Amino acid sequence: MSIDYQIQVVLIDDDPHLRQALCQTLDLAGLKVLPLGEAQGLTARLSRDWPGVVVSDIRMPGMDGLELLAELHGQDPELPVLLITGHGDVPLAVQAMRAGAYDFLEKPFASDALLDSVRRALALRRLVLDNRSLRLALSDRQQLSTRLVGQSAPMLRLREQIGALAATKADVLILGETGAGKEVVARALHDLSNRRTGPFVAINAGALAESVVESELFGHEPGAFTGAQKRRIGKFEFANGGTLFLDEIESMSLDVQVKLLRLLQERVVERLGGNQLIPLDIRIIAATKEDLRQSADQGRFRADLYYRLNVAPLRIPPLRERGEDALMLFQHFADEASTRHGLPLHELQPGQRALLLRHSWPGNVRELQNAAERFALGLELALDNMPDDPTAGVPASSGGLSEQVEHFEKSLIAAELARPHGSMRSLAEALGLPRKTLHDKLRKHGLNFADSGSSNTDDE
């Protein structure tokens, strides 16, 4: 059993009278104490982020204070350990200080000396853990930037939401089109959470045959149905202590949805053919490409399950809403592929960049990654439903380079205006422009947001 995080001091001494007196001193000072008569087994009960300190006698049967110090610091070298010594143990205490002990107190010592040392050690421990937390947060942000590439406003918001949700226990519903990266987001939530050392189990509900879905998810006992000769552990039980990612949740039958709702509410699973309720410590991340609210209204998805899942929704923006992220992602995937195949890196040419920006990417990041792979292999950059010539369909413009660039810029903005946008914000994000810059360019080119056919012309 691990030690409660409310415990501030673990006090170890084999002398029951001294142990009781020291506990009373610490209790009266408002410190929460766990008294122990031996050191054996303590290290296994302390996690690296336990916020307390250890006070231990040196001379004890079994494991002594020096052995305890070495074992504790093998797990966490920054854990403060205070040692209590008899008069003849001072040389040992000096040895322990060189080995990393925080302090030592020679018997007999005043109560104030103990309290002062413990309080200083606790303050140091808080500082150490705060610094670790800051380093971890910085590392998490760097991980997110590497996994979820892009600097568009929608991606910045998504990374911020993932960072805020990852450390919580909340189940999450990921909303996104096919190929948008739902499993990448689910893995990021798991890897940045306190469950990162537990299993991450991904399952696509749409790929499971109706006849095996319940057995696959919930498991079964021998004899539960014809052919069930031995016990099977289901995916939910296998993910215990970690995260289960359930993709295409909209494809689950209504009967399975009932069982999933019960699991979410009660955190127990019952194998098919069994009577035992198995407690689960598990986080569920569900994902869908459909509007579950609409599916619920149409009777294809349980409304109670929808509301239970929709507590913490995360929407992944489609690639067409991410502006110049497409260029950044394309170069990222192309460089990865070139390195993997041992080929020289290629830079996108201006015409190719324009082609990528104009494409609507119906297959989202998955389609882009495949295109980048072909580009890295030296194959032609051809995209579905797009002309090979990025200037195709753009009226010819006479004049110098500057005039032609202006004309081409106007054509790109006009093409984006032709797509439906609910607001100026959405249009600006799709073009990868600040809203003020977009306003200026629309005015310069004589274009109007009303040309997009949207009735919403505000900036929200």
Phi, psi and omega in degrees: 000130181284158182278134181303141180289348176285339179289126181261332183225128168260118183251123184238120176202134182279352177272109185296326182291314179294321180299317180294318181295317180292323177298318180297318178300315182290322178298315181296336178274003178084016180261138179273125189239142170246107179275138178227147180267350179210160184266344185303130175085357183294317185303320181294341183267353183253128175270165182292340179254018174295131190270016185251191179230162180245131174243122185220144170289153177277310184274106177214149175293157182075234178279124179269179185297324180291320177294321178297316179303313181297319182290317179297317181285342171293331178269319180212097183297345183259010177281123180290127177237120179257132183249139177257130185233151167276174184301323183279356183262005184302316177302322177295320180296320177298320177298319180293322179298320177294332180275356175117005177297144182288318184197165170220147182240126181268129178290145347281147180231154180284151179301322181296326179295318178296312182298319181297316181294317180296316181295320177295321179294321178295320178297319178296319181298318178298319180296316180299313182291324176297317179295321177297318180297319179294317179296320179294318179298318178296318178296320179298317179297321179293321177299315181297318181296328179283320182281318183249083187286137175145150179238012177291158181302318178299323181285325176298318178294319180298315179297322178296318180294319179297316179300323181286325185273333189304317186280353181272174177263003187293138168290153187230142173248117180263128180247128181185153179289166176303131177082005184282342178108036184295320180290328176298317178294318179298317179294324178295318177301319180291311186291338179263005182261175175288354180266008188302333180275350178272177183287148169246115184245119180252135179217136178260108183296330180289343182266357182266134175294145182303329185286341184242356189298318182293318178296320181295320184276315189255346182083174178207160176263160177303135178082005182296329177202170182301125180097351179274088186271338179216166182295142175234130176275124182283170183297322180297314181292323180295330181274006183305131183089357182224223186229138172246124179258118184246100183271157181052049183296338181295342183274355181289143178291160180298326179295317180291325178300323178299316181292323179294320179299317179297318179297318180296324184280320188254346180056044173224155176229144178237120180295151176300132180081003181248167179242352184274131175270120185258116180295143181237135168249093192213147173250132179257126171243113179257156180218148180208151174257358183255166173275099185294329177297316178295320178297322178294318179297330181270001177080010180267350179216138183293129181296321182294325177289321178301312182292328178290324181279333190275019179293317182231078180279145175233119179261126176269121181291139174294158186297330181293344179264005190250011174055231186284002172303328181301320179292316180297316180294317182300313180295323178299311181290324179295318178296319178299314181294319179299316179296317181297322182267000180068034182251156177294151179284143179244140175262142177291139176273159183307317179296322179292322178298318179296320179299315180295320181292329182277342184287143182273351176050064178299333178267004176057215188298326180297317178296317181297318181297320178295320178296320179294324177297315179296319179298317180296330180278000178085013180274166183295138178276088180242129182245149180300137175061023179230140176290152177296326182272115183296343179262005180297139180084354179262121181304144180293146181235126175279165179114184182281183183300315182301316181293322180292323177296317178299318181295318181293320178299316179299319181294322179294317179294318179298321179295322178289325176298332181289341177274153181290130176224132183281346183198165174299325178301314181297318179296316180297319180293322180295325179272351181071035182239147168298149184299322180297318178299319179298314177305315182297318182290322177299317181294318182297321184266002180070029179259159183224138179299332179298339178296343180283350179085003178273143179271351182263107184251008179278180185264004184266000000 
